[in-house]
């Protein structure tokens, strides 16, 4: 009988996972219908003609707000373990409350640093949205203007 080390087991799981993904993708490629047409090849499949390229430039503020959101969401990942420390009464009794006091101090330091980061971001105006100036649409319709004459008469 062959003995497999812990690394061998991990390798088998990795190979099995990669094999499963590859087989699933291959079966999907063989079974799905392929019927390309002009409408499916456009940028959007919603039935609307794209107004401009999908590779447009976005305002950097979208990315800044997304990063700030991620920063404050990770706060929750660290606060849940600290909350479990306060819920464990046995640990609090064994350490005479020192572990809980340390965890509470650590929590306040962490939240304080995040609060200073929020104040810094707010003070530098990174949370202010610049209102864009309205501009006329550059969209050219394929429908002739004469088709709208009966609507415009009223």
Rosetta blueprint (number, residue, H / E / L):
1 X L
2 X L
3 X L
4 X L
5 X L
6 X H
7 X H
8 X H
9 X H
10 X H
11 X H
12 X H
13 X H
14 X H
15 X H
16 X H
17 X H
18 X H
19 X H
20 X H
21 X H
22 X H
23 X H
24 X H
25 X H
26 X H
27 X H
28 X H
29 X H
30 X H
31 X H
32 X L
33 X L
34 X L
35 X L
36 X L
37 X L
38 X L
39 X L
40 X L
41 X L
42 X L
43 X L
44 X L
45 X L
46 X L
47 X L
48 X L
49 X L
50 X L
51 X L
52 X L
53 X L
54 X L
55 X L
56 X L
57 X L
58 X L
59 X L
60 X H
61 X H
62 X H
63 X H
64 X H
65 X H
66 X H
67 X H
68 X H
69 X H
70 X H
71 X H
72 X H
73 X H
74 X H
75 X H
76 X H
77 X H
78 X H
79 X H
80 X H
81 X H
82 X H
83 X H
84 X H
85 X H
86 X H
87 X H
88 X L
89 X H
90 X H
91 X H
92 X H
93 X H
94 X H
95 X L
96 X L
97 X L
98 X H
99 X H
100 X H
101 X H
102 X H
103 X H
104 X H
105 X H
106 X H
107 X H
108 X H
109 X H
110 X H
111 X H
112 X H
113 X H
114 X H
115 X H
116 X H
117 X H
118 X H
119 X H
120 X H
121 X H
122 X H
123 X H
124 X L
125 X L
126 X L
127 X L
128 X L
129 X L
130 X L
131 X L
132 X L
133 X L
134 X L
135 X L
136 X L
137 X L
138 X L
139 X L
140 X L
141 X L
142 X L
143 X L
144 X L
145 X H
146 X H
147 X H
148 X H
149 X H
150 X H
151 X H
152 X H
153 X L
154 X L
